[in-house]
């Protein structure tokens, strides 16, 4: 039931209980009995399996925190084995509630996770990569951890960095942002308006409802309106409801600047959503991941306009502050036999550097673990 994501309280449902008792010919215990007597054993077996899979390492670690529906600070720790031939599937090692989220609690959780993985003694020299977002508490915690984990490279998530660049674009194009927000509200929980759209354009998908914290979803919405601008405009113009939202939407769709801005964003920035999608591919080598970022930076350099300068400066600033990005760039050059102009030096052995060939460059795995956590509660 745990493996299948079936909550234990289902055991108390009469239909389910009678089904199990009929076909197993056994009495079904109460959910509390199962939870008390079996969950801890399954947990220990899972931890043992992780220890057997990881061994002495070397490993990469990804850590992030979220606030759940009850306002608790929940932090997940993901680990994976580093190989020079393939990307290793990650494991969720810990999921802990923090009384507050700061660099001290994050650092302590990291140490606790390593002690859980290696109870007989932490392999400090075999923790090579730490991937997080760019939150100040994560950066400060990583800096403090390098005192104990001398080989630790801290990389802030590259996909998250590109998303922060996308936020600059959204902030600059307020007309487009207002249009997307207005149309989202117009069709939200409005069956009659949705029916109108279906009648006029049966094959047209509903307008997207971008969640701003989701990576590059705003740019995905822009692409939708670029491809379906006249169709959505026609639907909006046919709506008789004289609400403020519809009035505002009609004004926005009549604004020539809206069309111009949509065309410019699609031409120069919408490729960033594909950049994020590519970075989430688990089979990428370190060289391929870094090349995606370099190609995105070069493509932005080809654009001209005041807004583009802000976007380029933001990306440059993000990469400049990302110490792990610079380190991995140098290691990537070494692994590809390129000349090292910066005279790069680090504590890693040649064998350890080669193990970074398939090093992850995003925190996607820990973000996905929060989606599973949300489904559980």
C-alpha positions as CSV (number, residue, x, y, z in Angstrom):
1,X,0.0,0.0,0.0
2,X,2.9,2.4,0.8
3,X,4.6,1.6,-2.5
4,X,1.3,2.1,-4.4
5,X,0.5,5.4,-2.7
6,X,-2.6,4.0,-1.0
7,X,-3.2,5.7,2.4
8,X,-3.7,3.4,5.3
9,X,-7.0,4.9,6.4
10,X,-8.4,3.1,3.3
11,X,-8.2,-0.1,5.4
12,X,-11.1,1.1,7.5
13,X,-13.4,1.4,4.5
14,X,-16.0,-1.4,4.7
15,X,-15.8,-2.3,1.0
16,X,-12.0,-2.4,0.8
17,X,-11.8,-4.3,4.0
18,X,-14.3,-6.9,3.0
19,X,-12.6,-7.3,-0.4
20,X,-9.2,-8.0,1.3
21,X,-10.7,-10.4,3.9
22,X,-12.6,-12.3,1.2
23,X,-9.6,-12.9,-1.1
24,X,-6.9,-13.3,1.5
25,X,-9.0,-15.2,4.0
26,X,-7.3,-13.2,6.8
27,X,-8.7,-10.6,9.1
28,X,-7.6,-7.1,8.2
29,X,-6.0,-5.1,11.1
30,X,-6.8,-1.5,12.0
31,X,-4.8,1.2,10.2
32,X,-3.1,2.2,13.4
33,X,-1.9,-1.3,14.0
34,X,-0.3,-1.5,10.5
35,X,1.3,1.9,10.9
36,X,2.8,1.2,14.3
37,X,4.1,-2.3,13.6
38,X,5.1,-2.3,10.0
39,X,6.0,1.2,8.7
40,X,9.2,1.5,10.8
41,X,10.4,-1.9,9.5
42,X,9.7,-0.9,5.9
43,X,11.6,2.4,6.5
44,X,14.6,0.6,7.9
45,X,14.6,-1.8,4.9
46,X,14.5,1.2,2.5
47,X,17.4,2.9,4.3
48,X,19.4,-0.3,4.2
49,X,18.7,-0.5,0.4
50,X,19.9,3.0,-0.1
51,X,23.1,2.4,1.9
52,X,23.8,-0.8,-0.1
53,X,23.2,1.1,-3.4
54,X,25.4,4.1,-2.4
55,X,28.1,2.3,-0.6
56,X,31.0,4.7,0.2
57,X,30.1,7.0,-2.7
58,X,31.1,9.4,-4.1
59,X,27.7,11.1,-4.2
60,X,25.9,14.3,-5.1
61,X,23.3,15.9,-2.8
62,X,20.4,18.1,-3.6
63,X,18.4,19.9,-0.9
64,X,15.4,22.2,-0.8
65,X,12.6,23.4,1.4
66,X,9.0,24.2,1.0
67,X,6.0,25.3,3.1
68,X,3.2,22.8,3.1
69,X,-0.6,23.4,3.4
70,X,-0.3,23.6,7.3
71,X,2.5,26.2,7.2
72,X,5.3,23.8,8.1
73,X,8.8,24.2,6.8
74,X,9.6,20.9,5.2
75,X,13.0,20.1,3.8
76,X,13.9,17.1,1.6
77,X,17.3,15.7,1.0
78,X,18.0,13.8,-2.3
79,X,21.2,11.9,-2.9
80,X,22.6,10.0,-5.9
81,X,25.7,8.0,-6.8
82,X,28.2,9.6,-9.2
83,X,29.2,7.5,-12.2
84,X,31.4,8.3,-15.2
85,X,29.3,6.1,-17.5
86,X,25.6,7.0,-16.7
87,X,23.4,9.2,-14.5
88,X,22.4,7.4,-11.3
89,X,18.7,7.6,-10.2
90,X,18.4,9.6,-7.0
91,X,17.0,8.5,-3.6
92,X,15.0,10.5,-1.2
93,X,17.1,10.1,2.0
94,X,15.3,12.5,4.4
95,X,12.2,14.6,4.7
96,X,12.2,16.7,7.8
97,X,10.2,19.5,9.3
98,X,12.3,22.5,10.3
99,X,11.2,24.9,13.0
100,X,12.6,27.7,10.8
101,X,14.6,27.8,7.6
102,X,18.0,29.4,7.9
103,X,21.6,28.4,7.1
104,X,22.0,26.8,10.5
105,X,19.0,24.4,10.2
106,X,19.9,23.6,6.6
107,X,23.5,22.9,7.5
108,X,22.5,20.7,10.4
109,X,20.0,18.8,8.2
110,X,22.8,18.2,5.6
111,X,25.0,16.7,8.4
112,X,22.2,14.6,9.8
113,X,21.5,13.2,6.4
114,X,25.1,12.2,5.9
115,X,25.2,10.6,9.3
116,X,22.0,8.6,8.4
117,X,23.6,7.4,5.2
118,X,27.0,6.5,6.8
119,X,26.2,5.7,10.5
120,X,29.7,4.1,11.0
121,X,31.4,7.3,9.9
122,X,30.7,10.1,7.4
123,X,32.7,9.9,4.2
124,X,33.5,13.6,4.1
125,X,35.8,13.4,1.0
126,X,33.2,11.5,-1.1
127,X,30.5,14.2,-1.1
128,X,31.5,16.0,-4.3
129,X,28.4,18.0,-5.4
130,X,25.7,20.0,-3.6
131,X,22.8,21.3,-5.8
132,X,20.3,23.8,-4.4
133,X,18.4,26.9,-5.4
134,X,20.0,30.3,-5.0
135,X,18.3,31.2,-1.7
136,X,20.7,33.1,0.7
137,X,20.3,30.5,3.4
138,X,21.3,27.7,1.0
139,X,24.4,29.6,-0.3
140,X,25.5,30.4,3.3
141,X,24.9,26.9,4.5
142,X,27.0,25.5,1.5
143,X,29.9,27.9,2.4
144,X,29.9,26.7,6.0
145,X,29.7,23.0,5.0
146,X,33.0,23.2,2.9
147,X,34.8,23.4,6.2
148,X,34.0,19.7,6.8
149,X,33.3,18.6,3.2
150,X,36.5,19.9,1.6
151,X,35.7,18.5,-1.8
152,X,32.2,19.9,-1.9
153,X,31.2,21.9,-5.0
154,X,28.1,24.0,-4.5
155,X,26.1,24.6,-7.7
156,X,22.9,26.7,-7.7
157,X,20.3,25.1,-10.0
158,X,20.7,26.3,-13.6
159,X,17.1,25.8,-14.5
160,X,16.1,27.9,-11.5
161,X,18.6,30.6,-12.7
162,X,17.0,30.7,-16.2
163,X,13.6,31.0,-14.6
164,X,14.8,34.1,-12.7
165,X,15.8,35.5,-16.0
166,X,12.3,34.8,-17.3
167,X,10.9,36.8,-14.3
168,X,12.8,39.9,-15.6
169,X,11.1,39.5,-18.9
170,X,7.7,39.2,-17.3
171,X,8.3,42.3,-15.2
172,X,9.3,44.4,-18.2
173,X,6.2,43.5,-20.3
174,X,3.4,44.6,-18.0
175,X,0.8,44.8,-20.8
176,X,1.3,41.2,-21.8
177,X,1.3,40.1,-18.2
178,X,-2.0,41.9,-17.5
179,X,-3.6,40.3,-20.6
180,X,-2.5,36.8,-19.5
181,X,-3.7,37.3,-15.9
182,X,-7.1,38.8,-17.1
183,X,-7.9,36.0,-19.6
184,X,-6.9,33.5,-17.0
185,X,-9.5,35.0,-14.6
186,X,-12.1,35.3,-17.3
187,X,-12.2,31.5,-17.9
188,X,-11.5,30.4,-14.4
189,X,-14.6,28.7,-12.9
190,X,-16.8,30.1,-15.7
191,X,-18.5,27.2,-17.5
192,X,-20.6,29.4,-19.8
193,X,-17.5,31.3,-21.1
194,X,-15.7,28.0,-21.6
195,X,-18.6,26.7,-23.5
196,X,-18.6,29.8,-25.7
197,X,-14.9,29.1,-26.6
198,X,-15.7,25.5,-27.3
199,X,-18.6,26.5,-29.6
200,X,-16.5,29.0,-31.6
201,X,-13.2,27.0,-31.7
202,X,-13.8,23.3,-30.9
203,X,-10.2,22.3,-31.4
204,X,-8.7,25.3,-29.5
205,X,-7.3,24.4,-26.0
206,X,-8.4,26.5,-23.1
207,X,-6.1,29.5,-22.2
208,X,-3.3,28.4,-20.0
209,X,-3.4,29.2,-16.3
210,X,0.3,29.8,-15.6
211,X,1.6,29.4,-12.0
212,X,4.3,32.0,-11.7
213,X,6.5,29.8,-9.4
214,X,6.6,27.1,-12.1
215,X,9.6,27.3,-14.3
216,X,9.0,29.4,-17.5
217,X,5.2,28.8,-17.5
218,X,4.6,32.5,-18.3
219,X,6.6,32.1,-21.5
220,X,4.6,29.0,-22.4
221,X,1.5,31.1,-22.0
222,X,3.0,33.8,-24.3
223,X,3.5,31.2,-27.0
224,X,-0.2,30.1,-26.7
225,X,-1.4,33.7,-27.2
226,X,1.0,34.3,-30.1
227,X,-0.4,31.2,-31.9
228,X,-4.0,31.9,-31.0
229,X,-4.2,35.6,-30.7
230,X,-7.1,36.3,-33.2
231,X,-9.1,33.3,-31.9
232,X,-9.0,34.4,-28.2
233,X,-9.7,38.0,-29.2
234,X,-12.8,36.8,-31.1
235,X,-14.0,34.9,-28.1
236,X,-13.5,37.8,-25.8
237,X,-15.3,40.2,-28.1
238,X,-18.3,37.8,-28.2
239,X,-18.7,37.7,-24.4
240,X,-21.7,39.8,-23.4
241,X,-20.9,39.9,-19.7
242,X,-19.9,43.5,-19.0
243,X,-17.6,42.7,-16.1
244,X,-14.5,44.8,-15.4
245,X,-12.2,41.8,-16.4
246,X,-13.8,41.5,-19.8
247,X,-13.8,45.2,-20.5
248,X,-10.1,45.4,-19.6
249,X,-9.3,42.3,-21.7
250,X,-11.0,43.9,-24.7
251,X,-9.0,47.1,-24.3
252,X,-5.8,45.1,-24.0
253,X,-6.5,43.1,-27.2
254,X,-7.2,46.3,-29.1
255,X,-3.8,47.7,-28.0
256,X,-1.3,47.5,-30.9
257,X,1.6,47.4,-28.4
258,X,0.3,44.0,-27.1
259,X,0.6,42.4,-30.5
260,X,4.1,43.9,-31.0
261,X,5.3,42.8,-27.6
262,X,4.0,39.3,-28.1
263,X,5.8,39.0,-31.4
264,X,9.0,40.3,-29.9
265,X,8.9,38.0,-26.9
266,X,8.2,35.0,-29.1
267,X,11.1,35.9,-31.4
268,X,13.7,36.6,-28.7
269,X,12.8,35.0,-25.4
270,X,10.4,32.1,-25.7
271,X,13.3,29.7,-26.5
272,X,14.2,30.0,-22.8
273,X,11.3,27.7,-21.9
274,X,12.8,25.0,-24.1
275,X,16.2,25.6,-22.4
276,X,14.6,24.7,-19.0
277,X,13.0,21.6,-20.5
278,X,16.3,20.5,-22.0
279,X,18.1,21.0,-18.7
280,X,15.7,18.7,-16.9
281,X,16.7,15.7,-19.1
282,X,18.4,13.2,-16.8
283,X,20.6,11.6,-19.5
284,X,22.5,14.8,-20.1
285,X,26.3,14.9,-19.6
286,X,27.9,17.8,-17.8
287,X,29.2,19.1,-21.1
288,X,25.7,19.0,-22.7
289,X,24.1,20.8,-19.7
290,X,26.7,23.6,-19.7
291,X,26.5,23.9,-23.5
292,X,22.8,24.5,-23.2
293,X,23.5,27.5,-20.9
294,X,26.3,28.8,-23.1
295,X,24.1,28.6,-26.2
296,X,21.3,30.4,-24.4
297,X,23.7,33.2,-23.4
298,X,25.1,33.5,-26.9
299,X,21.6,33.7,-28.4
300,X,20.6,36.5,-26.0
301,X,23.8,38.4,-27.0
302,X,22.6,38.5,-30.6
303,X,19.4,40.5,-29.6
304,X,19.2,44.2,-29.4
305,X,16.9,46.3,-27.2
306,X,16.9,47.9,-23.8
307,X,15.0,45.0,-22.3
308,X,17.5,42.5,-23.7
309,X,20.3,44.3,-21.9
310,X,18.5,43.8,-18.6
311,X,18.0,40.1,-19.4
312,X,21.6,39.6,-20.4
313,X,22.9,41.4,-17.3
314,X,20.6,39.3,-15.1
315,X,21.9,36.0,-16.7
316,X,25.5,37.2,-16.4
317,X,25.0,38.1,-12.8
318,X,23.4,34.8,-12.0
319,X,26.3,32.8,-13.6
320,X,28.9,35.1,-12.0
321,X,27.5,34.5,-8.5
322,X,27.3,30.7,-9.1
323,X,30.7,29.5,-8.0
324,X,29.9,25.9,-8.7
325,X,29.1,26.8,-12.4
326,X,32.6,28.2,-12.8
327,X,34.2,25.1,-11.2
328,X,32.2,22.7,-13.3
329,X,33.1,24.7,-16.4
330,X,36.8,24.2,-15.6
331,X,36.3,20.5,-14.9
332,X,34.3,20.1,-18.1
333,X,37.2,21.6,-20.1
334,X,39.6,19.1,-18.4
335,X,37.3,16.2,-19.2
336,X,37.1,17.3,-22.9
337,X,40.8,17.8,-23.3
338,X,40.6,21.6,-23.7
339,X,43.3,24.0,-22.7
340,X,42.8,25.4,-19.2
341,X,43.5,29.1,-19.5
342,X,42.5,29.9,-15.9
343,X,45.1,27.4,-14.4
344,X,42.2,25.7,-12.5
345,X,43.2,23.7,-9.4
346,X,41.0,21.9,-6.9
347,X,41.2,19.2,-4.2
348,X,39.6,16.5,-6.4
349,X,41.6,13.6,-7.7
350,X,41.6,12.7,-11.4
351,X,39.2,9.8,-10.6
352,X,36.8,12.1,-8.8
353,X,36.8,14.7,-11.6
354,X,35.9,12.0,-14.1
355,X,32.9,11.0,-12.0
356,X,31.4,14.4,-12.6
357,X,30.8,13.6,-16.3
358,X,27.1,13.0,-15.5
359,X,26.8,15.4,-12.6
360,X,23.3,16.9,-12.3
361,X,23.0,20.7,-12.8
362,X,19.4,21.2,-11.7
363,X,17.4,20.6,-8.5
364,X,14.5,19.0,-10.5
365,X,14.6,15.8,-8.5
366,X,14.1,17.4,-5.1
367,X,11.3,19.6,-6.6
368,X,9.6,16.5,-7.8
369,X,9.8,15.0,-4.4
370,X,7.7,17.9,-3.1
371,X,5.0,17.0,-5.7
372,X,4.9,13.5,-4.2
373,X,4.8,15.0,-0.7
374,X,1.8,17.2,-1.7
375,X,0.0,14.2,-3.1
376,X,0.5,12.3,0.2
377,X,-1.0,15.0,2.4
